[in-house]
Amino acid sequence: MLDQTHQAVILKMRRSLFGYACALCVDIASAEDLYQEAMLRVLSARSIPDDETAFRVWLFRIMRNLWIDGLRAAGRLPDFDDDADIDNIAPNSGDDLVVNALAVRQAFRTLPKKHRDVLALVDICGFSYSETSKLLDVPQGTIMSRVSRARSALAIKMQENFTIVALPMQRPSRQNRGK
Amino acid sequence: MGAQITDDHLNAFVDGELKPHDAARVTLAITSDRAIAQRVARLQQMKSAVSGFADAASVPDIPLHKPDRRPVWRAAVGLAGMAVALVMLGLSIPSLNRTAPETAIAPGTIAPTFMAQHDQWTAQSQISADFDLPDDYVWMAPVMLSSNLRLVYLASSGAEVHLGFKGPNACRISLFVTAAEGGDGGLKMDIAEPIQHAQWQTGALGFMMIARDMAPTRFATVATGLHLNSRTHSPDPAMQVALLQAARLPCNA
């Protein structure tokens, strides 16, 4: 059962937990469901890590496992496991980009799941590379390169979005209209 | 870190993950190379923007409580199941029924005025905002929070108060609180779709809860939780877990 120390950690982490759910699910209703389900598992767990760091990792791992279970049930796990696009991102992508928060968040929603996962853990939840490597069961060096690739992918998405919404810099002349 | 400063290193620098010696090298590169400085600045801006990704979203409340020794998970499943079973079978269960036996009520006994008010509210609830529960009804909070139901409508007329709750999956519940003659009436429910209703009495207050097309288990669990809390004014841990579980069930209204 949860003792008061554990409850205090949950209260402290609840925004990060929900932020992680939002990052994984994209739409708020699904994030609320995931968050609710994770809390249900936490409240009813019989075995809980004593160490605070381990407890934090355990909380997020419960949520992540539920999310992966949901993907598996929906037949969308191959989408998550597909590394092809991740390995093809050039470093320094999107260097000529003007960064603003709204554009970054819009682009973040369109990132592949694996990129959202690792960036959410590091940027939204505030996990160190070491903690993230424990949570994802991969070496710390892998986290370092995944974060780098995820941010490059994010920059590319921002460029794509920018291209889509870009307006012509000059009005077409009257002569060219209708052609 | 070798002589080459890679993109991985710049990202690790932004995340504060480089060893002091390597961080010093990157810092030196930033001061001497404008391209690297710009790259680091953009990475920091991106990190900052992503960190605020969900800041605007309101975090659903999860009521936490002092632990007790009972196996809450099992008790919760049992309570949810019993809440439905007792209504369907017309039986009473001692742990839920401290004063009077719960029974099923015949469909169609709901007062038309309550049904009309419920339908009128749900028809206009697209433009609703959240309310805080009035002081007299804060005892409902643990049940409603666990059920992911938010108070979005509040109206009073004479001695009657209409509270409208909204949840995910299009769930809408009306709770009417009216003046009643003193005494405790047991919980009575009809959970047959499409209209579910429950009623009970606690002291000088009568309660009527109405929903359309709600999952029967969810409706029964919420009604049972409210009924218990209206008497004890303190949440039951097992009931809260049952409510959390039932909160995921759908509504079609």
Contacts between the chains, C-beta under 8 A, distances in Angstrom:
chain1	res1	chain2	res2	distance
A	1	B	67	3.8
A	1	B	68	7.8
A	1	B	72	7.3
A	2	B	64	7.1
A	2	B	67	5.9
A	3	B	67	6.6
A	4	B	66	7.7
A	7	B	64	4.6
A	10	B	62	7.6
A	10	B	64	6.6
A	11	B	64	7.0
A	14	B	59	5.4
A	14	B	62	7.1
A	15	B	54	7.5
A	15	B	59	5.5
A	18	B	54	6.2
A	18	B	57	6.8
A	18	B	59	4.3
A	18	B	60	7.0
A	19	B	53	6.1
A	19	B	54	3.7
A	19	B	55	7.8
A	19	B	57	7.8
A	22	B	53	6.5
A	22	B	54	4.0
A	22	B	57	5.8
A	23	B	53	5.9
A	23	B	54	7.0
A	28	B	57	6.0
A	29	B	168	5.6
A	29	B	169	7.9
A	31	B	54	7.9
A	31	B	57	7.5
A	32	B	60	5.5
A	32	B	148	6.9
A	32	B	168	5.9
A	33	B	168	6.9
A	33	B	248	6.3
A	35	B	59	7.8
A	35	B	60	6.0
A	36	B	60	6.6
A	36	B	62	7.8
A	36	B	148	6.2
A	36	B	244	6.4
A	36	B	247	6.1
A	36	B	248	6.5
A	37	B	248	6.8
A	39	B	62	4.6
A	39	B	244	6.7
A	40	B	241	6.7
A	40	B	244	4.5
A	40	B	245	5.9
A	43	B	62	7.8
A	43	B	64	7.9
A	43	B	72	7.1
A	43	B	240	7.8
A	43	B	241	5.7
A	43	B	244	7.0
A	44	B	72	6.1
A	44	B	73	3.7
A	44	B	76	7.0
A	44	B	241	5.6
A	46	B	73	7.8
A	91	B	6	6.9
A	91	B	7	3.5
A	91	B	8	7.9
A	92	B	7	6.0
A	92	B	39	6.7
A	94	B	42	7.8
A	95	B	35	7.9
A	95	B	38	7.3
A	95	B	39	6.3
A	95	B	42	7.2
A	97	B	42	6.6
A	99	B	42	5.3
A	99	B	45	4.0
A	99	B	46	6.0
A	99	B	49	7.0
A	100	B	49	7.5
A	101	B	45	7.9
A	101	B	48	7.3
A	101	B	49	3.9
A	101	B	52	6.5
A	102	B	49	8.0
A	103	B	49	8.0
A	104	B	45	7.5
A	104	B	46	5.4
A	104	B	49	3.5
A	104	B	50	6.2
A	105	B	49	6.1
A	105	B	50	7.3
A	105	B	52	7.6
A	105	B	53	5.4
A	108	B	49	8.0
A	108	B	50	5.8
A	108	B	53	6.1
A	119	B	50	5.7
A	120	B	50	7.7
A	120	B	53	7.5
A	122	B	15	6.1
A	123	B	47	5.3
A	123	B	50	4.1
A	123	B	51	4.8
A	123	B	53	7.8
A	124	B	50	6.5
A	124	B	51	5.8
A	124	B	53	5.6
A	124	B	54	6.7
A	126	B	51	7.8
A	128	B	17	6.8
A	129	B	12	7.3
A	129	B	15	7.0
A	129	B	17	4.9
A	144	B	8	5.2
A	144	B	11	7.2
A	144	B	12	5.4
A	144	B	17	7.0
A	145	B	8	5.4
A	147	B	11	5.2
A	147	B	12	7.6
A	147	B	15	6.7
A	148	B	6	7.9
A	148	B	7	5.0
A	148	B	8	4.4
A	148	B	10	7.8
A	148	B	11	4.3
A	148	B	12	7.8
A	151	B	11	5.9
A	151	B	43	6.1
A	151	B	46	5.8
A	151	B	47	7.7
A	152	B	7	6.9
A	154	B	46	6.1
A	154	B	50	7.6
A	155	B	42	7.6
A	155	B	46	7.2
